[in-house]
Amino acid sequence: MLDWENQRPNNLSITKHESKWEHSNEVRQELNDIRSKLIEYANVLGEVCGVANDLMK
């Protein structure tokens, strides 16, 4: 990923350059999966501590 980032031409935005990376969709999906799990853990921890916030609702 860092190699790809370092190849960005100055006239191309970071967002556009990232979207052209061959692994972009795969990495974004993995990040979304991890984010969902972290929110689940945060909700459980909040319940255990008595400060539930239900971040996913």
N, C-alpha and C positions, 0 to 999 in steps of 0.2 A: 504494500500500500504506500509506504513511504517513497519507494522508487517511483511509483506512478505520480504521486504528488509533486515530486521534484522535476518531473518532465513537463509540467504545465507551462504552456507558452504565456508570456506576459499579457497578450491580448485576449486571453480566454479566462472567463470568470472561474472561480474555484468550483462553484456549483455545476457549471457546464462541464468542466473538466472531470469532476467526480462522476457525473452521470455517464460519461463515456468509458469509464473503467469497466472491464469485462466482468468483474466480480461485484459490481455495485449493487445489483438487485439482491444477490445472495447475502451480502453483508448486511444490507438494510433489513432483510427478513430476519436474519439471526439477531440483530439488535432489537427488533420489535418483539421477538420471542423472549429474549432475555428481559426486556423491559416489563413485559406482562408477568413473568415469574417474579421479578423483584417487587412489583406492586402487590402481588398475592402475598409474598412474604411480609411486606410492610403492613398489610391489613391484618394478617395473623398476629404479628408482633404487637400491633396497636391494640388488638382485642385482649391479648395476654396481659398487656400493661394497663388495660382499662381506658385507653384513649383511642378507641377505634374511630377511623375517619372514612373508611370505605372509599379508597382512591379510585376504584374501578367503577363505581356506581354513579 
